[in-house]
Amino acid sequence: MHHINILLWWWLCTRLAASMSVPPLGADPRPEIESVVSARVFVVPLHMQTIPVIRNNATVSSRSIFYGELSVGNPPQAIRVVFDTGSGNLLLPSATCSSESCLAHTRYDRKASKSAYDVEPDGALVAPGARSRQALLLRYGSGKARGPAVLDKVCLTPAEETCVMMRMVVASEMSAEPFMHLAADGVLGLQPGPSTLNSGLNFLAQMQEQHPEIVSRFAVFLARDGDQSTITFGGHDDRYADSAFHWIPVAAPQDGYWQLQVKAVRIGNTIIDDCGGAGCRAILDSGSSHLRAPVSLARAMGALLTRPGPGEVPQGTAPDCSTVPGPGLHYDFEGFSVSVPASDYTDPRPHNVTSNSTPTSLALSCRSAVLYKDYPGLPGPKGQRVFIWGKPVLQRYYTVYDWGSSVVGLATARGAPFLSQAEVA
C-alpha cells in the first residue's frame, strides 16, 4: 500500500507540473483548445479580384482584394465584403445612397429587415420621428464613407453560431475611390475591439460576447491561383500550412492592431533597420495589396531591391521582372524570420533607367513594388517605424489571429514558393 501511495503521489505531481508548464517560445499557446474544437471551424470562401491601376491611359500596376459573402438582416440579404484585418467596423452601402459608387453595388435595405433598429453609434435607440442622427466617418486609405449606425443581425454562414447582432455603419456617401471599382459591396473590419469606436461596432468583440463557446480565432489563407482562398472562424485548418506554426505576441494589444514587434529588417544579409530606439512594428493588413515601409528607408531599400532588368526575351513576349533573381526581404523575430522572395515583392514591369553602357543610354531595371509611407497618427512610441504586411506576406504565410490570447500564428502557406539560397542569405 505504501508503494501504491508513492506512485499515486508521483502521478499527481507530474500531472500538476504538466498543467502548469509554460509552452516553449513559438509554440501554440492554446493547443488543448485547438484539438477539441476542430469540428467547430466555420469556413467562408474568398474570391480574388485584380484591379488595374491606370495612369495616362496605361496600366502602371495592379492591386488585389479578397472578398466573401455574408448575410445581413431578416430575411437575409446577401452582401459581399472585403474581410479586412486593417480596419475595425462593418461598412455597407445603404439602399438610400444614390452616389455612383453605391449604385454600382448591392445595397443594404434597412427597411426590408425585420430585425433592424436605427441606433446612435453608442447603441442608443433613435427616437421615432427624430429629424437628425449622428453620422460616422470612416476612412480607407485615400477613400472615405459616411453614414449612420444600424443594429441588425449579421451572419458569416447559415450556422447560427456565426450570427451576431451588431451595429454597422450604413453609408449614405461613399467615395469613388476605392469603392467604385471593387467587386465587394462593403468591408468587414477584423481588427481587435479596442481599435474601433466602441465594441458594439466590432464584429470580433460581438462574437466573443454573444458566442463565448466559439474559440476566439480566425485564420486567413490567400491562394495564388483560382478561387481557393478561405477565411475560417473558430480555429484554423492545418491542411493550408506547409510548416509548423510560429506564434508571436501582438505588440500593445490595447492599441487594437494586429501588429508584431520586429527585431530587425534585412535585405539578404544586409540589415537596413536594426529596430533600435522606438523600434519597428509590422501590421498585418488583409485589405492591402502591397508591402509598405517607412519613408526614411526608401532610398536604402530601393537601392538594394533594384536589379538589372531581364535579358533577351522571346519575340512578342513582355519582359517580366518577377522572374529576375534578387535578394530576399526578411523581418526578423526571436528564432524566426518572415521572408518574402524577390518574385513576390517585385514590380513585374521593367523600368527604363539612364545608362552609360548602352548605345541608347537606356537600360531596363527591375524595381520593388514596396510603397513608402509613414503613419504618425498610430498609437505607440514616438519615432517607431511601421511596416505594413499586405498580399506579398499574406499569400506566402497562412496566418491565424487569436484575439483571446493576443497572438498571431504564421506558417508557410500551402503552395508558397521556396526561397532560393541567394534569397535566404
C-alpha positions in Angstrom: 0.0 0.0 0.0 2.9 2.3 0.8 4.3 1.8 -2.7 0.9 2.5 -4.2 0.6 5.8 -2.3 4.1 6.8 -3.6 3.2 6.0 -7.1 -0.1 7.9 -6.8 1.7 10.9 -5.4 4.2 10.8 -8.2 1.4 10.7 -10.8 -0.4 13.6 -9.3 2.7 15.7 -9.1 3.6 15.0 -12.8 0.1 15.9 -13.9 0.1 19.1 -11.9 3.5 20.0 -13.3 2.3 19.4 -16.8 -0.8 21.5 -16.3 1.4 24.4 -15.0 4.0 24.2 -17.7 4.7 27.2 -20.0 4.6 26.5 -23.7 8.0 26.9 -25.4 8.7 30.1 -27.3 6.9 29.9 -30.6 4.5 27.1 -29.6 0.8 27.3 -29.9 -0.3 28.9 -26.6 -3.7 27.1 -26.7 -3.1 23.6 -28.2 -5.6 21.9 -25.9 -8.4 24.1 -27.3 -7.4 23.6 -30.9 -7.7 19.8 -30.7 -11.1 19.9 -29.0 -12.8 22.4 -31.3 -11.5 21.3 -34.7 -15.1 20.3 -35.7 -16.4 23.8 -34.9 -14.4 25.7 -37.6 -16.6 27.7 -39.9 -15.3 28.4 -43.4 -16.1 31.4 -45.7 -14.8 31.0 -49.3 -12.9 34.1 -50.6 -12.5 35.3 -54.1 -9.7 37.4 -55.5 -10.3 40.5 -57.7 -7.4 42.1 -59.5 -7.9 45.8 -60.3 -5.6 47.5 -62.8 -4.2 50.9 -61.8 -4.3 53.1 -64.9 -2.5 56.4 -65.4 -2.4 58.4 -68.7 -4.4 55.6 -70.4 -1.7 53.0 -69.5 -1.8 50.2 -66.9 1.1 51.0 -64.5 0.3 48.4 -61.7 -2.5 46.4 -60.2 -4.0 45.8 -56.8 -5.9 42.8 -55.4 -8.7 42.4 -52.9 -10.1 39.2 -51.4 -13.8 39.2 -50.6 -16.5 36.8 -49.5 -20.2 36.8 -48.8 -22.2 37.3 -45.6 -25.9 37.8 -44.9 -27.5 40.8 -43.1 -31.0 41.2 -41.7 -34.2 39.2 -41.6 -34.9 38.0 -44.2 -31.2 37.7 -45.0 -29.7 40.0 -47.6 -26.6 38.5 -49.3 -23.8 41.1 -49.4 -20.1 40.7 -50.5 -17.5 42.2 -48.2 -13.7 42.5 -48.0 -12.5 40.7 -44.9 -10.1 43.4 -43.7 -7.7 42.9 -40.8 -6.6 46.5 -41.2 -9.9 48.1 -40.1 -12.4 47.5 -37.4 -16.0 48.2 -38.5 -18.7 46.8 -40.8 -19.4 49.2 -43.6 -22.3 48.6 -46.0 -23.8 50.9 -48.7 -27.3 52.0 -47.9 -30.3 51.5 -50.2 -30.9 55.3 -49.8 -27.4 56.1 -51.2 -27.5 57.4 -54.7 -23.9 58.1 -55.4 -22.3 56.3 -58.4 -20.1 54.1 -56.1 -23.2 53.0 -54.1 -25.3 52.3 -57.2 -22.6 50.0 -58.6 -23.1 47.6 -55.7 -25.7 45.5 -53.8 -27.1 47.9 -51.2 -28.3 47.0 -47.7 -32.1 47.8 -47.3 -32.7 48.6 -43.7 -36.5 48.9 -44.2 -36.6 45.4 -45.7 -35.2 43.8 -42.5 -37.5 42.9 -39.6 -34.5 42.7 -37.2 -33.1 46.1 -37.9 -33.0 49.1 -35.5 -32.0 52.7 -36.1 -29.4 53.5 -33.4 -26.8 56.0 -32.5 -23.2 54.9 -32.6 -23.3 54.3 -28.8 -26.2 51.9 -29.2 -29.0 54.2 -28.0 -32.2 53.7 -30.0 -33.2 56.6 -32.3 -36.4 58.2 -31.1 -39.3 57.7 -33.6 -39.7 60.7 -35.8 -36.2 62.0 -35.0 -35.1 64.5 -37.6 -31.3 64.0 -37.3 -28.9 61.3 -36.4 -25.2 61.2 -35.8 -23.2 60.1 -38.8 -19.9 58.3 -38.6 -17.0 59.0 -41.0 -14.7 56.0 -41.9 -11.5 56.3 -43.9 -10.0 53.6 -46.1 -6.6 54.7 -47.5 -7.5 57.5 -49.9 -11.2 56.9 -49.7 -13.9 57.5 -47.2 -17.6 56.7 -46.4 -20.1 58.4 -44.1 -23.4 57.2 -42.7 -25.5 56.4 -39.6 -25.4 53.3 -37.4 -27.9 50.5 -37.7 -28.3 47.5 -35.4 -29.0 44.2 -37.2 -28.3 40.5 -37.5 -25.0 39.6 -39.3 -24.2 36.0 -40.3 -21.0 34.6 -41.7 -22.6 31.3 -42.6 -26.0 29.7 -42.3 -24.9 28.3 -38.9 -26.5 30.3 -36.1 -23.2 30.2 -34.1 -21.7 32.6 -36.7 -24.5 35.2 -36.3 -24.4 38.3 -34.1 -26.5 41.3 -33.5 -24.1 44.2 -34.1 -24.0 47.9 -35.0 -22.8 48.7 -38.5 -22.2 51.9 -40.5 -24.7 52.1 -43.3 -23.2 54.5 -45.8 -25.2 57.3 -47.3 -22.0 58.6 -49.0 -19.1 56.6 -50.5 -16.1 58.0 -52.4 -15.5 56.7 -55.9 -12.0 55.6 -54.8 -11.7 52.8 -53.8 -15.3 51.6 -53.7 -16.3 52.3 -57.3 -14.0 49.6 -58.7 -14.5 46.9 -56.0 -16.4 43.7 -56.7 -17.2 43.7 -53.0 -20.1 45.8 -51.7 -18.7 46.7 -48.3 -16.0 46.0 -45.7 -16.0 43.8 -42.6 -13.2 45.0 -40.3 -11.5 42.3 -38.3 -9.2 44.4 -36.1 -9.5 43.6 -32.3 -12.1 45.5 -30.5 -10.0 48.3 -28.9 -9.3 49.9 -32.3 -13.0 50.6 -33.1 -15.2 53.4 -31.8 -16.7 51.0 -29.3 -17.1 47.2 -29.0 -20.7 47.3 -30.3 -19.4 48.3 -33.7 -16.8 45.5 -33.7 -17.6 42.0 -35.1 -14.9 40.1 -33.1 -16.0 41.7 -29.9 -19.6 40.7 -30.5 -18.6 37.2 -31.4 -16.7 37.0 -28.1 -19.7 38.3 -26.2 -22.5 36.5 -27.9 -20.8 33.2 -28.7 -18.2 32.5 -26.0 -18.3 28.8 -26.9 -16.6 29.6 -30.2 -12.8 29.7 -30.0 -11.6 33.3 -30.4 -9.6 32.7 -33.6 -9.8 33.2 -37.3 -7.4 32.2 -40.0 -6.7 33.6 -43.5 -5.4 31.6 -46.4 -4.9 33.6 -49.6 -4.3 31.3 -52.6 -2.2 32.2 -55.5 -4.4 30.7 -58.2 -8.2 30.5 -58.6 -10.9 30.9 -56.0 -9.4 28.7 -53.4 -8.8 31.3 -50.7 -10.7 31.0 -47.4 -11.2 32.6 -44.0 -12.1 30.3 -41.1 -13.6 31.3 -37.8 -13.3 29.2 -34.6 -9.8 27.8 -35.5 -7.7 27.0 -38.5 -7.2 24.2 -41.0 -3.8 22.6 -40.9 -4.1 21.5 -44.5 -3.3 25.0 -45.5 0.0 25.0 -43.7 3.3 23.6 -45.1 5.3 24.1 -41.9 4.9 24.4 -38.2 3.3 27.5 -36.8 5.3 30.2 -35.1 3.3 32.1 -32.5 4.2 35.8 -31.9 2.6 38.0 -29.3 0.6 41.0 -30.5 2.5 44.2 -29.6 0.5 46.6 -27.5 -2.9 44.8 -28.0 -4.6 47.7 -26.3 -3.9 49.7 -29.4 -6.2 47.5 -31.4 -4.0 46.4 -34.3 -2.7 43.0 -35.4 0.9 44.3 -35.0 4.1 42.4 -34.2 7.3 43.8 -32.7 10.2 43.2 -35.2 13.8 42.8 -34.1 15.4 43.7 -37.4 14.7 44.2 -41.1 17.1 42.7 -43.6 17.6 42.5 -47.4 19.7 39.4 -47.9 22.4 39.7 -45.2 22.3 43.5 -45.0 20.4 45.0 -42.1 18.5 48.0 -43.2 16.9 48.7 -39.8 18.1 47.2 -36.5 14.8 48.4 -34.9 16.6 50.2 -32.1 15.3 53.3 -30.4 11.5 53.4 -30.7 11.5 50.0 -32.5 9.7 48.5 -35.5 6.3 47.1 -35.8 4.7 45.1 -38.6 0.9 45.4 -39.1 -1.0 42.5 -40.9 -3.5 44.0 -43.3 -5.5 41.6 -45.4 -7.1 44.6 -47.2 -3.7 45.7 -48.7 -2.2 44.6 -51.9 1.3 45.8 -51.1 4.2 45.9 -48.6 4.7 49.3 -47.1 7.8 50.6 -45.3 8.8 53.9 -43.6 9.8 56.8 -45.9 13.2 57.1 -44.2 14.1 53.6 -45.7 13.0 54.3 -49.2 16.5 55.1 -50.6 18.3 52.2 -48.9 15.6 49.7 -49.7 15.2 50.9 -53.2 18.9 50.6 -53.9 19.2 47.0 -52.5 16.0 45.7 -54.1 16.6 47.1 -57.6 18.3 44.7 -60.1 19.3 44.9 -63.7 16.3 44.0 -66.0 15.8 40.7 -67.8 18.0 39.8 -70.8 16.6 38.8 -74.1 13.0 37.6 -74.1 11.2 35.7 -76.8 9.7 37.9 -79.5 6.2 39.0 -78.7 6.7 38.3 -75.0 6.7 41.1 -72.5 9.7 41.1 -70.1 8.8 40.0 -66.6 10.9 41.3 -63.7 9.3 38.9 -61.2 11.4 36.1 -62.8 14.7 38.0 -62.2 16.6 36.7 -59.2 17.1 39.1 -56.3 17.7 39.1 -52.5 15.0 38.1 -50.0 13.3 40.7 -47.8 13.4 39.5 -44.2 11.6 40.6 -41.0 13.4 39.0 -38.0 11.8 37.8 -34.8 13.2 35.7 -32.0 14.3 32.4 -33.7 12.1 33.1 -36.7 12.1 35.3 -39.8 9.2 36.2 -42.1 10.8 36.2 -45.5 9.5 37.5 -48.9 11.1 36.2 -52.1 12.0 38.6 -54.9 9.2 37.2 -57.1 6.7 38.5 -54.5 8.0 42.0 -53.8 9.0 42.9 -57.4 7.0 45.1 -59.8 6.7 42.8 -62.9 7.1 45.8 -65.3 10.7 46.8 -66.1 11.6 50.5 -65.9 13.9 52.4 -68.2 16.9 54.0 -66.5 19.8 56.0 -67.9 23.0 54.0 -68.5 26.4 54.8 -70.0 26.9 51.2 -71.0 24.3 51.0 -73.8 24.2 52.8 -77.2 20.9 54.4 -76.4 21.9 55.4 -72.9 18.9 53.5 -71.6 18.7 50.1 -69.8 16.0 48.1 -68.2 15.8 47.9 -64.5 13.7 45.8 -62.1 12.3 47.6 -59.0 10.4 46.5 -56.0 6.7 47.2 -55.6 7.2 48.3 -51.9 5.4 51.5 -51.1 6.8 54.0 -48.6 4.6 55.9 -46.1 4.7 57.0 -42.5 1.9 56.6 -40.0 2.5 59.3 -37.3 -1.1 59.0 -36.1 -0.9 55.4 -35.0 -0.6 54.8 -31.2 2.8 53.8 -29.9 6.2 55.2 -29.1 7.1 58.4 -30.9 9.6 57.6 -33.7 8.5 53.9 -34.2 8.9 52.5 -37.7 5.7 50.9 -39.1 5.8 48.2 -41.8 2.5 47.1 -43.4 2.2 43.4 -44.5 -0.3 43.1 -47.3 -0.7 40.4 -50.0 3.0 39.6 -50.5 3.3 38.3 -46.9 -0.2 37.0 -46.5 0.0 34.9 -49.7 3.2 33.4 -48.5 2.1 32.7 -44.9 -1.0 31.1 -43.5 -2.0 33.4 -40.7 -4.0 32.7 -37.6 -5.3 35.6 -35.4 -6.2 34.8 -31.8 -8.0 37.8 -30.2 -8.5 36.0 -26.9 -4.8 35.3 -26.3 -3.5 38.3 -28.4 -1.2 36.2 -30.5 -0.7 35.7 -34.3 0.4 32.4 -35.7 2.3 32.1 -39.0 3.1 29.0 -41.1 4.4 28.8 -44.6 1.2 28.6 -46.8 0.4 25.6 -49.0 1.8 26.3 -52.5 4.1 29.1 -51.5 7.4 29.1 -53.5 10.6 28.1 -51.8 13.2 30.7 -51.2 16.5 30.2 -53.1 19.8 30.1 -51.3 20.5 33.6 -52.6 17.2 34.9 -51.2 17.7 33.2 -47.8 21.2 34.7 -47.4 
